[in-house]
């Protein structure tokens, strides 16, 4: 699940990778064209705190005043928490901290009250406040004066909708993108909580000056898993999680897919709006490979 930012005509990608110890770390890859990336040999961000001891996952990158702010999911083996750090160059890193260290807001049943995921920052102040969106059952806003201390709202902005591709679940995608129409927010939707669930990518347009005002929302997913590399892989929401995946063979994965017992997922943490109006999406497919797709921004709003 990669995050991507374009700067100085180069694309910088942070991606989640899992080694033989089954702990997530973040790697760095760089590209001149956005299609072919060269990864570094070692991880650039790996667990160093107790609250991230089982993994640093699913990054998002937002550039603010020359600094790259990287939000990610810190996992301690039981609870996932949104965390934040910063870097000027993806080599040296600032302090890491939990975004909501005292959160007790129940995201959904059977999850700890401290659970928080998928935080993505706006790249400028709005009404003199920094703002982010986060959440993986509903999507909530949060605010800060200094990018360090964050206050979450108790009112969600985006929720699931019966009868749509996002009927069971929504989860925040890449950082919001400023367009001539307003703030474009990409998010993930799940159709049903079953072994055969599908993650699709949806879009919401927020008012430029009041991002709590939704102007438009897609009725259908703009991207869904259809290719084999998007529908068959080591997806970690399979029944049994990592314990199951450790002993999974390619043949067994194909059998599960044929039996409609393997979830299908694309997960987008990175998007770049090019100067020519093309929106480039960077996403993980089936928790196994990294992919890219393109869409003309204006055609998106016409859908």
TORZA-623480 format. One record per residue (C-alpha): x, y, z; residue in three letters; residue number from 1. Coordinates in pm, whole numbers. Layout:
// residues N
ATOM   east  north     up marpa lumvo
ATOM      X      Y      Z   ALA   NUM
...
This chain:
// residues 303
ATOM   east  north     up marpa lumvo
ATOM      0      0      0   UNK     1
ATOM    225    279   -127   UNK     2
ATOM    234    652    -65   UNK     3
ATOM    372    865   -347   UNK     4
ATOM    471   1229   -379   UNK     5
ATOM    616   1403   -685   UNK     6
ATOM    886   1661   -631   UNK     7
ATOM   1167   1796   -850   UNK     8
ATOM   1027   1584  -1136   UNK     9
ATOM   1087   1263   -941   UNK    10
ATOM    835   1034   -777   UNK    11
ATOM    917    925   -423   UNK    12
ATOM    732    619   -297   UNK    13
ATOM    705    480     55   UNK    14
ATOM    571    127     51   UNK    15
ATOM    482   -134    309   UNK    16
ATOM    692   -450    299   UNK    17
ATOM    691   -759    518   UNK    18
ATOM    996   -979    577   UNK    19
ATOM   1035  -1330    711   UNK    20
ATOM    948  -1209   1062   UNK    21
ATOM    605  -1092    935   UNK    22
ATOM    660   -741   1068   UNK    23
ATOM    578   -447    840   UNK    24
ATOM    840   -188    755   UNK    25
ATOM    842    102    511   UNK    26
ATOM   1070     99    208   UNK    27
ATOM   1164    382    -27   UNK    28
ATOM   1157    368   -407   UNK    29
ATOM   1226    646   -660   UNK    30
ATOM   1117    690  -1021   UNK    31
ATOM   1167    939  -1302   UNK    32
ATOM    845    851  -1482   UNK    33
ATOM    603    713  -1220   UNK    34
ATOM    600    371  -1386   UNK    35
ATOM    937    213  -1311   UNK    36
ATOM   1061    246   -952   UNK    37
ATOM   1399    156   -804   UNK    38
ATOM   1371     46   -440   UNK    39
ATOM   1636    104   -176   UNK    40
ATOM   1805   -203    -32   UNK    41
ATOM   1697   -144    326   UNK    42
ATOM   1393    -13    507   UNK    43
ATOM   1378    359    579   UNK    44
ATOM   1125    335    863   UNK    45
ATOM   1084     38   1093   UNK    46
ATOM    940    -18   1441   UNK    47
ATOM   1125    157   1722   UNK    48
ATOM    847    215   1977   UNK    49
ATOM    638    -31   2175   UNK    50
ATOM    319     97   2014   UNK    51
ATOM    451      2   1667   UNK    52
ATOM    636   -314   1763   UNK    53
ATOM    445   -531   1515   UNK    54
ATOM    464   -300   1220   UNK    55
ATOM    468     36   1045   UNK    56
ATOM    199     16    778   UNK    57
ATOM     10    201    504   UNK    58
ATOM    188    539    481   UNK    59
ATOM     58    866    337   UNK    60
ATOM    283   1158    240   UNK    61
ATOM    188   1527    255   UNK    62
ATOM    434   1806    174   UNK    63
ATOM    382   2117    386   UNK    64
ATOM    621   2414    369   UNK    65
ATOM    909   2205    236   UNK    66
ATOM    874   1921    487   UNK    67
ATOM    728   1580    412   UNK    68
ATOM    483   1471    679   UNK    69
ATOM    432   1096    680   UNK    70
ATOM    132    948    854   UNK    71
ATOM    121    572    899   UNK    72
ATOM    -48    297   1093   UNK    73
ATOM    144    180   1398   UNK    74
ATOM     53   -173   1507   UNK    75
ATOM    151   -333   1838   UNK    76
ATOM     -3   -672   1765   UNK    77
ATOM   -341   -582   1910   UNK    78
ATOM   -428   -220   1839   UNK    79
ATOM   -368    -13   1527   UNK    80
ATOM   -302    356   1589   UNK    81
ATOM   -247    648   1353   UNK    82
ATOM    105    788   1387   UNK    83
ATOM    295   1079   1235   UNK    84
ATOM    655   1167   1161   UNK    85
ATOM    838   1403    926   UNK    86
ATOM   1141   1409    701   UNK    87
ATOM   1317   1659    473   UNK    88
ATOM   1460   1392    244   UNK    89
ATOM   1323   1041    332   UNK    90
ATOM   1660    962    491   UNK    91
ATOM   1659   1152    820   UNK    92
ATOM   1343   1138   1029   UNK    93
ATOM   1191   1351   1301   UNK    94
ATOM   1019   1239   1617   UNK    95
ATOM    744    982   1582   UNK    96
ATOM    426   1031   1778   UNK    97
ATOM     76    893   1799   UNK    98
ATOM   -181   1131   1654   UNK    99
ATOM   -444   1047   1915   UNK   100
ATOM   -267    905   2222   UNK   101
ATOM   -577    941   2440   UNK   102
ATOM   -841    833   2190   UNK   103
ATOM  -1133    634   2332   UNK   104
ATOM  -1371    667   2040   UNK   105
ATOM  -1513    329   1942   UNK   106
ATOM  -1455    285   1569   UNK   107
ATOM  -1659    -33   1539   UNK   108
ATOM  -1758   -337   1742   UNK   109
ATOM  -1488   -563   1884   UNK   110
ATOM  -1212   -303   1841   UNK   111
ATOM  -1028   -120   2121   UNK   112
ATOM  -1134    238   2181   UNK   113
ATOM   -779    354   2101   UNK   114
ATOM   -801    210   1748   UNK   115
ATOM   -733    461   1468   UNK   116
ATOM   -605    414   1113   UNK   117
ATOM   -564    573    771   UNK   118
ATOM   -480    934    860   UNK   119
ATOM   -420   1172    569   UNK   120
ATOM   -331   1541    601   UNK   121
ATOM   -448   1839    396   UNK   122
ATOM   -144   2020    255   UNK   123
ATOM   -238   2368    377   UNK   124
ATOM   -414   2538    664   UNK   125
ATOM   -790   2577    633   UNK   126
ATOM   -950   2851    839   UNK   127
ATOM   -616   2885   1019   UNK   128
ATOM   -612   2518   1125   UNK   129
ATOM   -427   2214    999   UNK   130
ATOM   -670   1937    918   UNK   131
ATOM   -665   1566    847   UNK   132
ATOM   -912   1288    778   UNK   133
ATOM   -881    943    930   UNK   134
ATOM  -1073    627   1004   UNK   135
ATOM  -1149    277    884   UNK   136
ATOM  -1515    232    968   UNK   137
ATOM  -1619    591    924   UNK   138
ATOM  -1400    883    820   UNK   139
ATOM  -1352   1156   1078   UNK   140
ATOM  -1190   1500   1068   UNK   141
ATOM   -927   1616   1316   UNK   142
ATOM   -762   1955   1371   UNK   143
ATOM   -429   2096   1490   UNK   144
ATOM   -259   2431   1547   UNK   145
ATOM     94   2296   1510   UNK   146
ATOM     82   1955   1331   UNK   147
ATOM    182   1791   1659   UNK   148
ATOM   -124   1791   1885   UNK   149
ATOM   -446   1681   1716   UNK   150
ATOM   -808   1703   1830   UNK   151
ATOM  -1045   1456   1663   UNK   152
ATOM  -1405   1546   1593   UNK   153
ATOM  -1678   1334   1747   UNK   154
ATOM  -1885   1361   1427   UNK   155
ATOM  -1787   1151   1124   UNK   156
ATOM  -1773   1316    783   UNK   157
ATOM  -1810   1010    557   UNK   158
ATOM  -2000    693    644   UNK   159
ATOM  -2106    373    473   UNK   160
ATOM  -2421    374    254   UNK   161
ATOM  -2671     91    221   UNK   162
ATOM  -2706    -40   -132   UNK   163
ATOM  -2377    101   -264   UNK   164
ATOM  -2025    -34   -317   UNK   165
ATOM  -1939    108     28   UNK   166
ATOM  -2236    -45    212   UNK   167
ATOM  -2034   -212    489   UNK   168
ATOM  -1727      3    548   UNK   169
ATOM  -1535    314    443   UNK   170
ATOM  -1168    392    497   UNK   171
ATOM   -959    697    414   UNK   172
ATOM   -733    686    107   UNK   173
ATOM   -453    925     -5   UNK   174
ATOM   -417   1281    126   UNK   175
ATOM   -687   1519     -5   UNK   176
ATOM   -603   1680   -339   UNK   177
ATOM   -680   2046   -407   UNK   178
ATOM   -857   2096   -742   UNK   179
ATOM  -1043   2381   -910   UNK   180
ATOM  -1365   2215   -796   UNK   181
ATOM  -1272   2166   -432   UNK   182
ATOM  -1087   1909   -224   UNK   183
ATOM  -1088   1565   -386   UNK   184
ATOM  -1093   1285   -130   UNK   185
ATOM  -1039    926   -241   UNK   186
ATOM  -1154    656     -4   UNK   187
ATOM  -1204    281     14   UNK   188
ATOM  -1540    110     39   UNK   189
ATOM  -1630   -250    124   UNK   190
ATOM  -1952   -397    -10   UNK   191
ATOM  -2009   -659    261   UNK   192
ATOM  -1829   -821    553   UNK   193
ATOM  -1788  -1169    410   UNK   194
ATOM  -1505  -1395    297   UNK   195
ATOM  -1581  -1272    -57   UNK   196
ATOM  -1576   -900     26   UNK   197
ATOM  -1452   -647   -228   UNK   198
ATOM  -1259   -327   -162   UNK   199
ATOM  -1332    -56   -421   UNK   200
ATOM  -1211    302   -449   UNK   201
ATOM  -1460    588   -429   UNK   202
ATOM  -1437    967   -438   UNK   203
ATOM  -1585   1262   -253   UNK   204
ATOM  -1555   1632   -334   UNK   205
ATOM  -1539   1870    -39   UNK   206
ATOM  -1594   2245    -38   UNK   207
ATOM  -1268   2438    -72   UNK   208
ATOM  -1329   2665    227   UNK   209
ATOM  -1546   2434    434   UNK   210
ATOM  -1424   2074    397   UNK   211
ATOM  -1703   1953    622   UNK   212
ATOM  -1941   2024    334   UNK   213
ATOM  -1971   1739     82   UNK   214
ATOM  -2043   1868   -270   UNK   215
ATOM  -2042   1538   -460   UNK   216
ATOM  -1984   1167   -407   UNK   217
ATOM  -1949    877   -649   UNK   218
ATOM  -2231    625   -655   UNK   219
ATOM  -2005    358   -805   UNK   220
ATOM  -1645    269   -734   UNK   221
ATOM  -1398    436   -969   UNK   222
ATOM  -1155    145   -937   UNK   223
ATOM  -1225   -216   -839   UNK   224
ATOM  -1012   -533   -838   UNK   225
ATOM  -1065   -719  -1167   UNK   226
ATOM   -723   -836  -1285   UNK   227
ATOM   -579  -1162  -1154   UNK   228
ATOM   -297   -976   -976   UNK   229
ATOM   -567   -768   -801   UNK   230
ATOM   -786  -1061   -697   UNK   231
ATOM   -542  -1337   -594   UNK   232
ATOM   -265  -1274   -344   UNK   233
ATOM   -149  -1287     17   UNK   234
ATOM   -424  -1061    145   UNK   235
ATOM   -397  -1023    521   UNK   236
ATOM   -770  -1004    588   UNK   237
ATOM   -813  -1367    482   UNK   238
ATOM   -968  -1576    759   UNK   239
ATOM   -695  -1642   1015   UNK   240
ATOM   -477  -1350    906   UNK   241
ATOM    -99  -1390    909   UNK   242
ATOM   -126  -1726   1087   UNK   243
ATOM   -302  -1860    779   UNK   244
ATOM    -83  -1681    526   UNK   245
ATOM    241  -1820    671   UNK   246
ATOM    143  -2164    542   UNK   247
ATOM    -45  -2056    230   UNK   248
ATOM     56  -2199   -108   UNK   249
ATOM    -24  -2046   -450   UNK   250
ATOM   -248  -2344   -523   UNK   251
ATOM   -444  -2289   -201   UNK   252
ATOM   -489  -1920   -285   UNK   253
ATOM   -634  -2012   -623   UNK   254
ATOM   -867  -2264   -458   UNK   255
ATOM   -993  -2002   -213   UNK   256
ATOM  -1051  -1756   -497   UNK   257
ATOM  -1245  -2018   -696   UNK   258
ATOM  -1457  -2091   -388   UNK   259
ATOM  -1519  -1716   -340   UNK   260
ATOM  -1353  -1730      0   UNK   261
ATOM  -1065  -1495    -80   UNK   262
ATOM  -1131  -1123    -28   UNK   263
ATOM  -1054   -897   -325   UNK   264
ATOM   -881   -572   -246   UNK   265
ATOM   -714   -272   -395   UNK   266
ATOM   -584    -17   -146   UNK   267
ATOM   -471    327   -255   UNK   268
ATOM   -256    545    -29   UNK   269
ATOM    -95    757   -300   UNK   270
ATOM   -226    984   -576   UNK   271
ATOM    -55   1251   -785   UNK   272
ATOM   -240   1513   -990   UNK   273
ATOM    -21   1584  -1293   UNK   274
ATOM     -1   1924  -1463   UNK   275
ATOM   -196   1789  -1762   UNK   276
ATOM   -497   1704  -1545   UNK   277
ATOM   -429   1331  -1524   UNK   278
ATOM   -477   1178  -1180   UNK   279
ATOM   -227    899  -1117   UNK   280
ATOM   -323    642   -858   UNK   281
ATOM    -73    419   -679   UNK   282
ATOM   -221    125   -494   UNK   283
ATOM   -158   -213   -340   UNK   284
ATOM   -335   -507   -502   UNK   285
ATOM   -430   -808   -292   UNK   286
ATOM   -163   -705    -37   UNK   287
ATOM     95   -853   -276   UNK   288
ATOM    192   -617   -559   UNK   289
ATOM    205   -242   -623   UNK   290
ATOM     12   -101   -918   UNK   291
ATOM    -66    228  -1088   UNK   292
ATOM   -368    352  -1281   UNK   293
ATOM   -465    682  -1445   UNK   294
ATOM   -785    878  -1493   UNK   295
ATOM   -856   1219  -1639   UNK   296
ATOM   -968   1438  -1351   UNK   297
ATOM  -1254   1603  -1540   UNK   298
ATOM  -1392   1267  -1653   UNK   299
ATOM  -1396   1160  -1292   UNK   300
ATOM  -1625   1448  -1198   UNK   301
ATOM  -1848   1370  -1495   UNK   302
ATOM  -1907   1013  -1376   UNK   303
